[in-house]
């Protein structure tokens, strides 16, 4: 098969950029974030170009092989995203090693990922932290997503730029960087968490793709 445009590396090997979403059980927050990210990428880039951005998730206390929590699946349906086929995973070293960007639900998750080593510090952020940093980056300074390196090179440049800004743009409070766990809560709370995640993802996906959300 021919790789998507702009995704061929040396010797014709397809290049990909891996995004890893991390929460605790990998049945609520990170599945919602994973599937909303995938949905938004395909919506803006189409299946072919979005293939260069691989989106996965895992949990620090992940329920290996567990289905997504039913309220989480219901929220995804409401956003037009597909929850089917999801299976929970426990966060492993190999997941962190392969990831080009790790986005966590909370600061504690971020600390746990970084403590695993693998030089993860410069590519691990809470979701809301990364959103805050991305908003401060001039998109004109990032590679053209239609250029030779495509969205993969743009994504790599975005992570480097965000890491460089981290010490300059601190959260107004610790709570500002948290997405709290809805596990066991009613569907209304899951909807509020889904809205938090969706709102935080929008500028991230725009920065990654160079394509704003449809209005």
Buried (B, 14 or more C-beta within 10 A) or exposed (E): EEBBEBBBEEEEEBBBBBBBBBBBBBBBBBBBBBBBBBBBBBBBBEEEBBBBBBBBBBBBEBBEEBBBBEBBBBBBEBBEBEBEEBBBBBBEEEBBEBBBBBBBBBBEBBEBBBEBEBEBBEBBBBBBBBBBBBEEBEEEEBBBBEEEBBBBBBBBBBBEBBBEEBEEEEBEEEEEBBBBBBBEBEBEBBBBBBEBBBEBBBBBBBBBBBBEBEE
